């Protein structure tokens, strides 16, 4: 089910990695992708961002992580500040920012008719829509939806 839900991102050109900090799955692929870049870990509280940073840190980075809640099957909110870490390893340096978890995500000060302009993925297709004011929701002959 996860593969199916994420396949939409692959179809529009994003590289999708399946990574597990607990099992080590995909960690080396992620490390290779991070080389030469500064990246940030963003997500809900307790999903394992800091645990992933520790795994990528190969024992040289040891940020505090919380225990997993038996009831919720999620980690507990522990990270309270944003910190920059240089990942160990050869080659181009990789910098990773660990950030506190978000409880909710909202888009402020964007009117519904402007929302489409905030998705770079739409650019190659939007000019092909039948209507110039297409919102890419329910309009017929929408190239973004096709």
C-alpha positions, -999 to +999 in steps of 0.1 A: +000+000+000+029+024+008+044+017-026+011+025-044+006+057-024+041+070-032+041+059-068+025+092-078+057+110-067+078+087-089+055+094-119+061+131-116+099+127-114+108+125-077+132+099-065+115+078-038+135+058-013+122+033+012+143+038+043+141+023+078+163+037+106+154+006+127+163-020+101+189+000+082+170-005+049+179+021+023+202+041+046+232+039+023+211+049-007+199+080+013+234+088+024+245+088-013+217+111-022+225+136+006+262+139-004+271+174-015+239+189-002+224+205+028+190+188+036+164+189+063+144+162+081+108+174+083+078+155+096+053+148+123+065+145+159+077+110+169+081+095+134+119+088+137+137+118+122+163+119+149+166+081+149+173+083+112+199+111+118+217+088+144+217+059+119+232+082+092+257+094+117+273+060+120+279+063+157+294+098+154+260+116+159+239+107+189+209+129+193+183+121+220+154+099+208+123+090+227+109+056+234+081+043+212+046+046+228+030+012+231-004+028+227+003+050+197+031+029+181+050+062+175+079+079+191+075+107+216+083+144+208+119+149+220+136+173+196+130+209+207+156+229+186+168+228+150+204+216+147+228+212+117+249+181+116+278+171+092+274+134+083+305+113+085+320+097+054+342+105+025+334+124-007+314+156-008+302+167+026+266+161+035+249+183+060+216+173+076+193+195+097+173+179+124+141+198+131+114+195+158+083+176+147+052+194+134+018+187+149+000+200+119+008+217+086-011+247+072-008+269+042-013+306+052-021+336+030-027+316-001-061+320-018-075+288-033-071+301-069-034+308-062-026+274-047-018+258-082+010+283-086+028+268-056+034+234-072+064+233-095+053+198-106+023+214-124+044+237-147+051+213-175+014+204-178-007+234-168-002+253-200-019+224-218-052+226-199-083+236-218-091+265-195-066+291-185-081+294-150-080+257-145-076+248-108-067+212-116-094+198-095-126+190-115-122+208-147-125+188-180-094+183-202-070+192-173-035+181-184-023+181-148-048+155-138-043+134-169 
